[in-house]
Amino acid sequence: MLRDVLAFTAQETAQILGITVAAANSALQRARASLAARRPDPFDIADSQDAAQRDLLHRYVTAFEAHDIAGLTAILRADAVSSMPPFLWRLTGAESIAQAMGASDSCAGARLVPCLMNGAQGFGQYRPGDDDVLRPFALMAVQIRDGQIAQIVTFLGTQHRFREFGLPDSLQERGIAAR
């Protein structure tokens, strides 16, 4: 961060961290190698023509809406990550994520409607109101890697942004028709 983001010199970085210049340079080389090894494939984005990807997303929606722990665990990578900004909430691992999603009925009756978010797959999450109308709740960005779900980021407080992603203002409880 100090070198590549804030543009400090090796000498300045070493002074800030209280280490030698050689140690600062070595840490930078290790950090760059680690980032390069974990960099997502820029071509692994939503592809409506990819039958396997469509099937994976369909299975995700089905499992999410049914609170199917086994189904979610099967489609999440073992090292999958789920977060929910602005909260400092982060789950790591398919089993942890699936257990958390299935542990509460707070999403009971929720529906997911697909959309694209910066070229990646996303969903608008709708929750039922007292009038049986499904209303916008959150936007969810889903990252796919190696044929499984690698990351789920749920953005709360985004109800007013649904139209920007081509999502309807509400859904009927049955049939998911836009109102």
C-alpha positions as CSV (number, residue, x, y, z in Angstrom):
1,M,0.0,0.0,0.0
2,L,2.7,2.4,1.0
3,R,4.7,1.8,-2.2
4,D,2.1,1.1,-4.9
5,V,-0.9,3.0,-3.7
6,L,0.6,6.0,-1.8
7,A,3.8,6.2,-3.9
8,F,6.3,6.3,-1.0
9,T,9.9,5.5,-1.8
10,A,11.5,2.3,-0.5
11,Q,13.5,4.5,2.0
12,E,10.3,6.2,3.2
13,T,8.4,3.0,3.5
14,A,11.2,1.4,5.5
15,Q,11.3,4.4,7.9
16,I,7.5,4.3,8.4
17,L,7.5,0.6,9.1
18,G,10.7,0.6,11.2
19,I,12.4,-2.0,8.9
20,T,15.4,-2.0,6.5
21,V,15.0,-0.9,2.9
22,A,15.9,-4.5,1.8
23,A,13.0,-5.8,4.0
24,A,10.6,-3.2,2.6
25,N,11.6,-4.2,-1.0
26,S,11.2,-7.9,-0.2
27,A,7.8,-7.3,1.4
28,L,6.7,-5.4,-1.8
29,Q,7.9,-8.3,-4.0
30,R,6.0,-10.8,-1.9
31,A,2.8,-8.7,-1.9
32,R,2.9,-8.2,-5.7
33,A,3.4,-12.0,-6.2
34,S,0.6,-12.8,-3.9
35,L,-1.8,-10.4,-5.6
36,A,-0.8,-11.7,-9.1
37,A,-1.5,-15.3,-7.9
38,R,-5.0,-14.3,-6.7
39,R,-6.0,-12.0,-9.5
40,P,-9.4,-12.9,-10.9
41,D,-9.5,-13.8,-14.6
42,P,-10.9,-10.7,-16.3
43,F,-12.6,-12.9,-18.9
44,D,-14.4,-14.9,-16.2
45,I,-17.5,-12.6,-16.3
46,A,-21.1,-13.1,-17.0
47,D,-21.7,-14.7,-20.3
48,S,-25.3,-15.3,-21.3
49,Q,-24.2,-17.8,-23.9
50,D,-22.4,-20.0,-21.4
51,A,-24.8,-22.8,-20.5
52,A,-22.7,-24.0,-17.6
53,Q,-22.7,-20.5,-16.1
54,R,-26.4,-20.1,-16.6
55,D,-27.0,-23.4,-14.9
56,L,-24.7,-22.4,-12.0
57,L,-26.6,-19.2,-11.5
58,H,-29.9,-20.9,-11.7
59,R,-28.8,-23.4,-9.1
60,Y,-27.6,-20.5,-6.9
61,V,-31.0,-18.7,-7.1
62,T,-32.9,-21.9,-6.5
63,A,-30.8,-22.8,-3.4
64,F,-30.8,-19.2,-2.1
65,E,-34.6,-18.9,-2.4
66,A,-35.2,-22.3,-0.8
67,H,-32.6,-21.8,2.0
68,D,-31.0,-25.1,0.7
69,I,-27.8,-25.4,2.7
70,A,-26.6,-28.5,0.8
71,G,-27.4,-26.9,-2.6
72,L,-25.5,-23.7,-1.6
73,T,-22.5,-25.6,-0.3
74,A,-22.3,-27.5,-3.5
75,I,-22.0,-24.5,-5.8
76,L,-19.8,-22.3,-3.5
77,R,-16.0,-22.6,-3.7
78,A,-14.4,-24.0,-0.6
79,D,-12.7,-20.6,-0.2
80,A,-15.7,-18.5,-1.1
81,V,-16.2,-15.2,0.6
82,S,-19.4,-13.4,1.5
83,S,-19.6,-9.8,2.8
84,M,-22.2,-7.2,3.4
85,P,-20.9,-3.6,3.2
86,P,-21.1,-1.3,5.1
87,F,-21.0,-3.8,7.9
88,L,-17.7,-5.4,8.9
89,W,-19.4,-8.8,8.2
90,R,-17.4,-11.4,6.4
91,L,-17.8,-15.1,6.1
92,T,-15.2,-17.4,4.5
93,G,-15.8,-20.9,3.3
94,A,-18.7,-22.6,1.5
95,E,-20.1,-24.3,4.6
96,S,-20.0,-21.1,6.8
97,I,-21.7,-19.1,4.1
98,A,-24.4,-21.7,3.4
99,Q,-25.0,-22.3,7.2
100,A,-25.4,-18.5,7.7
101,M,-27.8,-18.1,4.8
102,G,-29.9,-21.0,5.9
103,A,-29.8,-20.3,9.7
104,S,-32.4,-17.4,9.6
105,D,-35.7,-17.0,8.0
106,S,-35.0,-13.3,7.4
107,C,-34.8,-14.0,3.7
108,A,-37.9,-16.2,3.7
109,G,-39.9,-15.5,0.6
110,A,-37.1,-13.4,-0.9
111,R,-36.6,-13.6,-4.7
112,L,-33.5,-12.9,-6.8
113,V,-33.7,-11.2,-10.2
114,P,-30.6,-11.3,-12.4
115,C,-28.8,-8.2,-13.6
116,L,-25.3,-7.3,-14.7
117,M,-23.0,-5.3,-12.4
118,N,-19.9,-4.0,-14.1
119,G,-19.8,-6.9,-16.5
120,A,-20.2,-9.5,-13.7
121,Q,-23.3,-11.3,-12.6
122,G,-25.5,-9.6,-10.0
123,F,-29.0,-9.9,-8.5
124,G,-31.6,-7.6,-7.1
125,Q,-32.9,-9.2,-3.9
126,Y,-36.6,-8.5,-3.3
127,R,-38.3,-9.2,0.0
128,P,-42.1,-9.6,0.6
129,G,-44.0,-6.8,2.3
130,D,-47.2,-7.1,4.4
131,D,-49.1,-6.6,1.1
132,D,-47.5,-9.7,-0.6
133,V,-45.6,-7.4,-3.0
134,L,-41.9,-8.1,-3.2
135,R,-40.0,-4.9,-2.8
136,P,-36.3,-4.1,-3.5
137,F,-34.0,-5.0,-0.5
138,A,-30.4,-5.2,-1.6
139,L,-28.1,-5.6,-4.6
140,M,-25.9,-8.7,-4.7
141,A,-22.7,-9.0,-6.8
142,V,-21.6,-12.6,-7.5
143,Q,-18.2,-13.5,-8.7
144,I,-17.7,-16.8,-10.5
145,R,-14.4,-18.6,-10.6
146,D,-13.6,-22.0,-12.0
147,G,-17.3,-22.9,-12.4
148,Q,-18.3,-22.1,-8.8
149,I,-19.4,-19.0,-6.9
150,A,-16.3,-17.4,-5.4
151,Q,-17.7,-14.3,-3.8
152,I,-21.0,-12.8,-2.8
153,V,-21.2,-9.1,-1.9
154,T,-24.6,-7.9,-0.6
155,F,-25.0,-4.2,-0.8
156,L,-27.6,-3.1,1.7
157,G,-29.4,0.3,1.4
158,T,-29.4,0.2,-2.4
159,Q,-33.1,0.0,-3.0
160,H,-33.1,3.3,-4.8
161,R,-30.5,2.1,-7.3
162,F,-32.5,-0.9,-8.7
163,R,-33.6,1.0,-11.8
164,E,-30.0,1.8,-12.7
165,F,-29.5,-2.0,-13.1
166,G,-32.7,-2.5,-15.1
167,L,-34.5,-4.0,-12.2
168,P,-38.3,-3.3,-11.6
169,D,-39.6,-1.3,-8.6
170,S,-41.5,-4.3,-7.3
171,L,-42.6,-7.9,-8.1
172,Q,-45.8,-9.6,-7.6
173,E,-45.5,-12.5,-5.1
174,R,-46.6,-15.1,-7.6
175,G,-45.1,-15.1,-11.1
176,I,-42.5,-12.3,-10.4
177,A,-44.2,-9.9,-12.8
178,A,-43.1,-6.3,-12.7
179,R,-45.7,-3.8,-11.4
